[in-house]
Amino acid sequence: TKQTRTHNNMASTSIEDKVRLSEEYSEQLLPNTVTHLIELAFGVFGNTIVLVMYSRYIADKSGTRYFIPILALVDLIGCLSNVTQFHLDNTMRFVYPSIHLCKTTSFLMIMSGGFSAHLILTIALQRYLMICRPFGQQLTLWYCRLAVGIIFLFSSGYAAPVLKFGGLYQTTEKLNTGNETRNISVSICHFDDGSHGSGVMVPYFGTLLLISFINIIVTSGLYIPVTKTIYRTLSPFNGPSYRASRVVDGDTRVTSRDTQSSSVEKIIMSEIPRQGSSSRPSCSSERSLPATPETSREQKARKKISVMFMVIIIVYVVSYLTSLVTQIHSFVTRIHVTGYRLNIYFFCLRFNLLNHIANPYIYWFYDTKFRKELRKFCCGTSRKYSMQARRGHYLVNNN
């Protein structure tokens, strides 16, 4: 009986020590925790709005917005899984509630991050084919659906090992109690539970890092020529009016750059892929009159869609590179930081969360059709509730 009481007292003391350690750690990361909760609110709100609007209210006959609702769904899952894991890690680091929750959130973090990254690469490929290869093979709706299926299987495949490898990693932490410092055995949710050894885990996580870097490089490589072409078409010295004035002034030289700009304005900005044609626009197309106001507005809207996807890709590259560089730096140096430096470290390490949050607000800024439909939706909802309130007030007065 005496041994049982001693064992129970030691277990109680151990749990109290772990709770105390978690509370001290949570206090250090309070700014980080508050930031993540704000990010979660913005991410869930924005991605839910995008998912509803693009799947129900915005018709996409040309297929140029096909990936947007899918990306919104993935980003919504990414926001929920990442912030859940970050919040539990900040507030319950040494008393994590469940090993199964740890495995599930770890899997969803890797899967949603990979799915989102590969989907953005596919969007970059789609824009590259539309703008830089307008007369070649395009991503039709069938190819888009096939790409989504392949990406899902691929990202789920390399995230699945975490369901086996991940878990509660056993380690020791120092606890200061007055004049005494004691080592406390604790369990931390981690992608590696420590039971498989570096021979398995280093190649696995090295492969994940390699996939991420390759995805970033390929995405950037595809969108650099797209960005150059968009810049030329948006330049005031490459528009239809400027080229028409050159013809009037007697400058009738046509360069390959002019031909590509004309192709983007007249073919790509309509965003209707033409299959089976291999001929370039003739030089006579360069001597056309300035576009009508309707055509100019339409072209401007199409250009903004391409710029919108360019900004999405830039945000993705910056956010993921920041996280990857921070992760590699911490792995190589193994520097122990505390206080505000710990908050900065985790902010940079988890900066890829920005990729799951920013996209809806990029759509709002650049996609005029999205803003128009959202305004109609909000006004219609407000009008509906106003009419219901008036009807209820009328019934109350009559009764």
N, C-alpha and C positions, 0 to 999 in steps of 0.2 A: 504493500500500500504506500509506504514511504517512497519507494522507487517510482511508483506511478505518479504520485504528486510532484515529484522532482521533474519527471519527464514532461508533465503537463505545464509546469511553470516555465521550463526551458522552451517549449513550443510556443507558449503565450508570449514570452519575451522575444523570441525570434520573429513572430508575426508583428509585434509592436515595433521592433527595430526596422523591419522592412517598410512598414507604414510610415514611420518617421523619415526614413531615407527617401521614400517616394514624395512625401510632403516637402522636404527640403529641395529636392530636385524640381518639383512642380513650381515652387516659388521662384526659382532661378529662371524657369522658362515661361513665366506668366506672360510677358510680352509676345512671345512666339505663339502661345496657346490662343491668346486673344486674336492675333493676326489670322491664324488658321480658321477660327470660327467666323470671322468676317469674310474670309475667302470662301468658306463653305456657303454662306448666305448668298453671296454674289454668284457663285458657280451654280448652285441648285436653281436659283431664280432665273438666271440667264439661259441656261441649257434647257430648262423646262419650257420656257417661252419659245425658244427656237424650235424645239422638238414639236410643240403643238402647232406653231405657225407654218413651218415648212412641210409638215406631214398632212395638214388638214386644210390650210387656207391659201397656200401659195402653189399654184400650178407650175410644173416644170416640164414643159413639152420638149425642150431641147436636150434635157439631161445634164445641163451645166451645174445644177444645184443638187444633183442626185446624192452626193456624199454628205451634204450638210446635215440632214436629220440623223443620219447614221453616226456622224462624228459627234453630234450633240448628245446622243444616247451614250456613246462610249465615254465622252467627257463627263457626263452626269455620274456614271458609275465610277469613273476615276476620282471625281471630287469626293463622293461619299466614302469610298474605300480608303483613299489617301488621308483625308482629314480624320476619319475614324481611327486609323492606325496612329497618326501623329498625335491626336488628342490623348489616346490611351497611353502612348509612349511617354508623353509629357507629364501626365497626371497620375498614372498608375504603373510606372515603369518597373518597379520591383515587386508589385503585387498584381501582376497581369491577370485578368479574370479567367481566361480560358485558353488552352492550347489550340483548340479547334478554331476559335475566333482569330487567333494569331495566324494560323495556317491559311484561313480563308481570306483575310484582308491582305496578306502577303501575296497570295495568288492573284487576287483582283487588281492589286497595285501594278504588278508586272504585266499582267495580261492587258489591262486597259491602257497602260502607258505604251506598250508595244503596238497594240491595235491602233491607237491614235496616231502614233508616229508613222506606221506603215501606210495608214490611210492618207495622211498628209503627203507622203511620198507619191502615192497613186494620184492625188490631186495635182501634184507638181507635174507628173507625167501627162495627165490629161491636158493641162494648160500648155505644156510644151508642144504636144502634138497639134493642138488647135492653133497656136500662134506661130510656132516656128516650122511646123510641117503641115500646113493647112490642106495640102492636096494628097497627103498620104493616108495611111490607115489611122483611124480614130478609135477612141474608146467608146464603143457603142454601149447601149444599155445592157446587153448580154455580157459584154466584157466587164462592165462595172460590177454587175452582180457576181460574176465569177471571181473578180478581184476581192470583193468583200468576203466571200466564202473562204478563199485561200488565206487571206490575212487573218481571219478568225481562227482557222485551224493552226496556222503557223504560230501566232502569238499565244494561243492556248497551249500549244505543244511545248514551247520552251518555258512557259510559266508553270506547267504541271509539276515538274520535279520539286518545286517549293512545297507542295503538299506533303512530300515525303521528307525533304531536307529541313524544312522550317519547323520552328517550335520554340520552346523555352530553353534558352542557353544558360547554363550554370556558370556563374562567376562569383567573385568576391568584391565587396565594396567596403570602404572604411567609414565607420560611424564614430563621430566625436561625441562623447558623453562626459561633459565636464572636463576633468583632467585626464581622462582615459580615452584612447583611440582603439577601437576593436574592429576586426575584420568580420564582416557578416556575409554569409553565403546567400546569394540571391539568384533569381531566375528572370531573364530578360527575353522578351519576344524578339526573335531574330530570324533572318532568312536561313540561317544555319544553326541547328540545335547543338552542334559540337560533337555529334556522334559519328560523323562520316569521314572526318579527316581532311587535311588540305589537298590530298591527292585527288579527291572528288570535287571539292568545293571551289578550289582555285580555277581549274579548267571550266567549270560551269559558269561562274561569275565572270571569268575572263571572256567567255563566249558571248554572254549578255552584253558586256561592254563593247566588244567588237561589233556585234550586230547594231548597237546604238550608233557607234561612230560611222559605220558604213552607211546606215540609213541617213544620217545627217549629211554626209559627204555627197551621196547620190542625189538627195533632195536639193541641196544647194547647187550641185552641178546642173540639174535639170532647169532650175529656175533662174540661174544667172543669165542665160540667153533670153529667157522670157522677160526678165526685168529690163534688159537692154532694149528689146523691141518695144516694150510698153513705154519706156522713157523717150524713145525716138518718136513714137506716135503721139505722145502727149506734148512733145516740144512744139512751140508755136512756129518753128521754122520747118516743120515737116507736115503740117496740116494741109488739107485740100486747098484752102484759100491761098496759102503761101505758094503751093506748087502752081496754082492757076495764075498767080501774079507773075511767076517766073516765065510762064509761057507767053503772057502778054508782053513782058519786057524783052522777049526774044531768047531767053535761056531755055533751050529745048533739050539739054542733056539729061539723060535718064540713067541713074546708077542702080546697081543691084540693091543698095540700101533703100532707094526710093521705091523700087518694085516691092520689096518686103513690107515697107510701111503701107503701101497701097493695099497689099494683100491683107494685112492685119485690119485696116480700116474697113475694107469693103467685103471681105470674106469672113475673117475670124470674128470681128466684132458683132457680126450677126449670129455667131456661135451655132451655125448649122453646118456640121461637117459634110463635106462633099467627097464621096468615095469614087474611086476609079478614074480620077482625072489627074494627069501628070503635067499639064501645061501651065506655065506661069501667065499672069495677066500681061496682056500686050502693052507696048509702050504707049499706045493711043489712050489707054485707060488713065495714064498720068495727066492727060490734057483735058480732063473732065472739068465741068463747071463746079463752083463751090456747092457743097451739099445743101439741101433744103433744111429749114429749121427742124423739121421732124426727124430727118435723118441724123442731124448733128446731135440732137438730144438722145436719140437711141444709141448712137455710137458712144456718146459720153457715158451713158449708163453701162454699156457693155465693157468699156474700158475700166470703169470703177469696179466691176466684178473681178476683173483680172488683177487690179491693184489690191483688192480685198484679199484674194487668195495669196498674193505676194506677201502681204503683211502677216497673214496667218502663218506662213512658212517661216518668216523672219522670227516671229515670236516663238515658234516651236524650236528653231535652231538655237536661239539665245538661251531659252529656258533649260533645254536639255544639256547644252554644253556647260552651262554654269553648274548644274547638278553633277555632271560626270567629272568635270575638272575638280570640283570640291571633294568628291568621293575618292578620286585617285590620289589627290594631295593628302587627305587624311589617312589613307591606307599606307602611303609611302612614309610619311613623316611621323604618324601616330602621336601627334601633339595633343596633350590633355589641356582643355580650356574650360574656363568657368566664367560665371557672370555674364556680362554683355557680350563677351567674345563667343560664349556658347550659343547665345541667341543668334548672333550673326552667322556662326557656322551652320546651324540648323536651317536658317533662312536660305542660305546659299545651297545647302545640300538638298533642300526640298523645293528649290525654285522651279522645278519642272511642273509643279502644281499650277503655275501660271498658265501653262499650255491648256489645261482643262477649264480654265476660268475665262480667259480673254476672248475666245472665239465669238461668243454671242454678242459681245459689245463691238467687236470688229464688224460683224454683220450689220448691226444697227447703224454704224457710222457710214459704211460704204454701200450697202444694198438698199437702194431707194424703194424697191418693190417690197422688201421686208418692212421698212418703216411705214410705208403706205398701208399695208395690210394690218400691221400692228395697231396703227392709229384707228383704222376702221373697226378692228376687233374691240379695242378699248372703248371707243365711242358707242358701239353697238351694245356692249355689256352695260355701260353706264346708263344708256337710254332704257335698256330693258329693266334694270333695277329701279330706275326712276318711275317708269310706268307702273311697276308692281307696287311701289310705295304709294303712288297716287290712287291706284285702285283699292288698296287696303284702307287708305284714309277715307275714300269715298264710301266704302262698305261700312266702316265704323260710324261715320256720320249718319248714314241712312238707318242703321240699326238703333 
